[in-house]
Amino acid sequence: MDPQELAARVSEARDRTLSLVADLDDDQWLGPRLDIVNPPLWEVGHVGWFQEFWVLRHAWGRPALREDGDRLYDSSRIPHDTRWDLPLPSRKRTVEYLEQVRDAVLQGIARSGPTSRDRYFLELAVFHEDMHGEAFLYTRQTHAWPAPRALAGALPSTQPGVLAPAEGDAHVPGGAFQLGSLRDGSFVFDNEKWAHRVYLEPLAIARTAVTQEAYARFVDDGGYERRDLWSDEGWRWRSETGARRPVYWRKEDGAWLRRHFDRWVALEPDLPVAHVSWFEADAWCRWAGRRLPTEAEWEAAASAEPGRAGGLPGTKRRYPWGDSLPGPGLANLDAAAGGTMSVHALAAGDSAFGCRQMIGNVWEWTDSDFGPYPGFSADPYEDYSRPWFGTQKVLRGGCWTTRSRLIRNAYRNFYTPDRRDVFAGFRTCALSTSGL
């Protein structure tokens, strides 16, 4: 990536961050104290501090721009519950700090062509900012705040026009598969390193994510009341939270509604269910006689191609459709549509096996625990992956708010199985592979 493109990404990411919170009032910039989201005033400052720490200070050896920056914004040192109580700068001062950091980074890029080491930290900071951009959107959803003005006028889309139905299961042959990221010179997070051989049995995986209509049948059939459908841990979660439906659903005059930011809309049958926890996805699978895919199965369905002898070849696609970059006709990303699309939209983005929307629309829970790949070694930002091994479930594929420059088939997201504030849904696999 040349210096001009790096500079453009730095500028665009900062503009987007500020646009996602610009319309919030001062009270909202602090926001209610919750376990699952940060106060925006702290989180915005953290985004700027992270870029300053890793680019200006770590990579370029510059002095700190704020003497109190580490005490205010270092997420590795500052417990979540205390972030509302910190002596944070005002909203105005926080924005000025982000602009100061951005300008210093841009000046550094312009002064001398970044080395490969510099580029790593520049990209790390941009991708980190992209992740927090997604977090600002699910924070607004959590608090029932309006969609940001940057998305004004954009409504959840059913992709008008003729939709090519994507129904039933895709059949993925068994065989050896290279799970993880390849050494192709592109930016890779430490938990994706490196591609390694795993062996897969033949697989029947749904061509689409589970829809709102399909999930509503589970709710209406008493799925939340049936102990036999839930794991022990899942039943404890359901009992403690009192969950009886997806968190942003309600029933009115016998019809289901869901909340999209601050608006209640009628349930859209062909949109993917979202904002469900891993526990809820697992219970739905038991009700339907299905199961969640492992992350290796998910990645094979997204990136492999049928081999000549019916197995899996050694080559992999970077995206389900191939190696070309994501675009509006291929995946629902970048918050461009204002919400999720019909599970039948975007046929051009199908994988080689006919699986649709494996990139974008909703994150997809897998059955896999988040853990290291063989030979794991933490990157300089050591707290990105290692502290979370063994406590989280892996999600794949990105969602409608994920940045297209961040996501790819091998990217691993991870959350605890109780989280349902994120834009997550799921697709399923058949229990039996006989006859495949």
N, C-alpha and C positions, 0 to 999 in steps of 0.2 A: 504494500500500500504506500503510495507516494505521500510526501508531506502535505500537499494540498488537500488530498482526501482525508487525511488524519485531522487536519485543521477544520475541515468542513464537518466532520463527525463530532468533534468537540463542541463546535458552535451550535450545531443542530440539537445535540443532546441537551445542552444547557437551556436553549430556547424552549425546548419541549418540557423540560422539568418545570420551568417557571410558568409556562402556559397551563399546566395541569393543576396549579394551585392559585393562580392569579386572581380568580374570582371568589375565593374563600374569604370570609371576614376574619377579623382578628381573633374572635372566639374560636372559630373553626381551625385556625392555624395551630391552636393548642389542642382542641378537641377533647372528647371524653376519654377517660382513662380506661383502656381495655387491654386484655392480655394479648390480643392477636394483631393489633396495629400500633403504630408509633404516632406520637404527636407530630403533625406535619411540620411545625416550626423546628423541631429537633431533626426530623428526617431530611428536610431540605438542607439544613446546615451540615448534616452528616455527609450528604452527597458531595458538597464542596470540599469538606475536610478530607474525604477519602481521596479525591483527585489531587489535592494539595500534598497529602502525605506521600502517596505512591509516585507521583510524577515530579512535583517540584522538589520535595525534600528527599525522597528515597532515590529516585533515578538521577536527579540533577544536583543534589546536594545543597539546595537553597535553604535559608533559615525559615523558620515558621512564620506565617503571616499573622497568626494569633497566638499569643503566649498561652491562652487558656484553651486552645483548640482541642488538644488531646483530652483534657479533663471534661470537655463538653460533648465531644462527638465520636470518640473511639468506642464503637459498639462492642468490642471485645472486652472492654474494661467497665463499661457503664451498664449496670443491670437495667433491664427493660422497664421495670416498675418505677425506677427513679427518674426517668427521662422527662416526666412532667414537672419535676421539682427542681430542675437545674436552673441556674441563673442565665438562661439563654438570652442572646441578643434579641433586640426587637425584630419584627418582621422586616422593616426597612434595612436595618443593619445586616440581617441575614442575607437578603438579596444582594446587597452591596458586596458582601464577602464572596458570594458565588461568582459575581461578575469580576471581582478582583482576581480570583483564582483562574477563571477562564482566560482573562486577558493575559495573565502571566504565562499560562500554558501556550497560548497562541503565539506570544512573542518568542517563547523558547523554540517552538517549532519553526518559526520564520527565520530565526537567527542562524540556526545550523540544522542541517538535515538529520533527523533522528536516527540513531543507531538501531539495530535490531532489538537491543535491550530496551531502549527508549520506547520503541513501538509497542513492545509487550505491555509496558505499564500504561501507555496512552490508551491502548485498546482495553486493558483491564478496567480502567476508570470509566471509559465510555460504556462498556457492557454493564458495569456495576450501576451506572446511572440509569441505563435502560431497565434494569431489574426494578429499581426503585420507582421508575415511572409507572410500571405495572402495579406496584404496591400502592401508589397514590390513587390509582383507579379503584382497586378493591377496597381501599380505605373509604373512599367516597361511597361505594356501594354498601359497605358495612354500616356507615352512619346515616344512610338514606339521604345523602346530599345529592344535589342535581349533578348530572354529567357535566364535566368542565365545558366552558364556552368553546374550547378548542374542538369539541365534538358537537357543538350546537347544530341542530338540524339533522344530524345523523341519527337514524333510527335502526333498531335491529332489523336486519335485512333477510328476506327469504330468497334473495337472488332472483329478481324478476326474470321471467322468460321461461323457456322450456328447460326443465331439469331432467337429467338422465338418472333414472332410479338406480340406486346402489343398494341392493338388498341381499340378504342371505350371507353366507360365509365365503371367504376366499380361502383357497387351499394352498398352504405353503409346505413344500416338501421338507423332509428332514435332512440332516447331514451336518457337516462341519460348517461353522459360521464364525466370522471374525467380529466379535463384539467389542465396540469401543471405537475411538477415533484413530484414524490413520495418520502416519507421520508425513503430512503433505505440505508442511510449512505454514499452515493457517493457525490462527489463535485457537488454543485448546485449553480447557480448564483441567485442573489436576485430576479430578475424579473421572475423567474420560480416558486417561492414559493407562495403557495404550491398547490398541486392538489386539485381542488375544482369542485363541481358538476355543470355542465351546461346541458342544454337540447337541443338536435339537432333534426331537422327534417330529414327525409330520404334524401339521397344525391346521385346524380350521378356525379362522378368526373372522369376526364380523367385519363386513365391508364398511360399516359406519359406526359412529358412536351411538350409545343408547339415547333414544329421544325422550323428550318431555312426555309424550303420550305413553310410551312404554313404561316410563317410570311411574306415571300417574296410576297405571293399572296395578302396580305393586302397592302403592299407598292405599288405593281404594279396596284392595284385597286384604287389608289389615296387616300388611308386611311389617309395619313398625310395632305391632302387638304380638307377633309370633316369635317366641323365644327360640324355636328350632331353626330360624333363619339367620340367627346372629351368632358370631363367635362369642366366647366368654367376655373378652375385652370389649367387643362391640356392644354387647348387651349392657355391660356396666356403663359405657359411654351413653347409650340411649337412655338408660334409666336416670343417670345423673343429670343429663341435659334436658330431659323431658321431651326429646325429639319425637315428633309424630308425623313429620313431613319435611321436605327440604326447607332450609332455614328461611328462604325468601318466598315461600308459597303461603297462600291462604285460600280458603274456600268461601265463596260468596254466592248465595242463591243456587247452590248445588254445582257451581262451576269453579274450577281452579284458576287462580290468578297468581302471577309472580311479580315481584318487585324488581324493576330495572332502574337502579339508582333511586330517584325519589318518586317514580311513577309506577302505579299498578297497571299491568297489562294482562289481557287474557292469555292463557297458556297457548303456546304455538306448538301444535302436535309434532311438526317435523324439525323443530330445533333441538339441538342436543341438550339433555339435562345438564345443568351446571350448578356449582356451589353445593356439591354433595361431598361428604367425607369418604375416606377409604372404607370406613366401617359400613356406610350406607351402600356403597358400590358392592362390597362383598356380600351384604345381605340380599341385595337385588339379584346377584348372581345365583345364590342358593335358591331363591324363589323361582328363578327362571330355568334352573337346571343347567347353569353355565358356570364359567369361572373367569377370573381376570388373567390376562396374559402375563408371563414373566417379562422383564425388560428385554431379555435376549430374544424372546419370541416377537415382541413388539418391534424391536429394531430390525429383525430379519424380515418381517412383513413389510416394513417401510422401505428398506434399503437394498434387499437382495433381489436377485433376478433368477428365474428358472434356469437351472443348468441344463446342459445338453443331454445329460444322462438322467435327468429328472431330479437331481439333487440341487444343492446350493453352490454356486460358483464362488471363487475367491474374491471377485470384484464386488464393490459396494457403491451404491448411489449416495451422494451427499444429501439429497432431498428425495422424497418419494418419486417425483417425476423425472429425476435425473440430476445433473450437476449445474444446471442453469439457476440463477438467483431467483428467489421468490418474487412473484408479481401478483397484481390484483386478480388475474384469471387463474392463478394456481393455488393461492392460500389466503385465508382470511386472517391478516396480521396488521400490525401497526395501528390498531383502533380505527382503521379507515372506514369500516362499515358501521361503527357505533354499537356493535353487539354481535351476537352469533348469527350464523346463516343456517339455512336448511341443510340437513345432513346430506342432501342429494346434490347440493351445489358444487361447483368447481371440479367437474369431472376431469379437466385437463391436469389436475394435480394428483390423480390416482397413482398409487404405487404399481410396480410391475405385476402384482398379483390382484390388482383391482380394489385395494383398500383406499377409501376416500378420506380426505382431510386429516391425514396423520400428522400434518403440520398445520397449525392454526386452529381456529374456532374454539376448542376447549383443550386444556391440559388433560391428559389421560392417565388415570391411576394404573399402576401395574401391581402385580402380586409381590414384587421384589422388595426386600429390605435394602436400604441405601447402605452400601459398603464399598470398600476399596477394591479396585481391580488388582490382579497379581502384580507385585513389584511397585505398588503405590509409593509415591514420594510427594510430599506436599510442596506446592509452589510457594513463592515468597509470601503471599497472603495465606498464611498457614491456617487461619480460622475459616477459610471458605468451605472446606469439606470435612476435614478430620474430626472436628468436635461433634459432628452430626451422624457419624457412622453408627449404625446399630439402633438408632432411635427414630428413624424416618422411613417413609415409603417413597419409592421412585415414581415420578411422573414423567411422561414423555410428550413431545410434540408441540408444545407452545399453545397459546390461545389467541383470541382475537385482539388482545392488547399487547402481545409480545412483539418485540421489534424483529423485523425480518433479518436484520444483520446479525442478530444474536442466535437465532434458532437454526437447527439442522437435525438430521436423524439421530446423531450420536449424543446430542445434548441431554444431560441428566438434570432434572429438577427434583427437589425433595422437600417433603413436608411431613409433619407428624400425622398419623392416620385420622385424628379427630378434626383436622382443619377443613372447614367448609366455606370459609370466606373467600378463598382463591377461586379463580375461574376454572374449576376442574370438573370434568365429567369422566366417562370411561367407555371403553368398548370391551367386548367379551369374546371368549373362546368356547368351542364345544368341549364337553367333558371327554368324549370318546374320540379317538383318532382312528378307530377301526375302519378299514376300507380306504384310507387315504394313501 
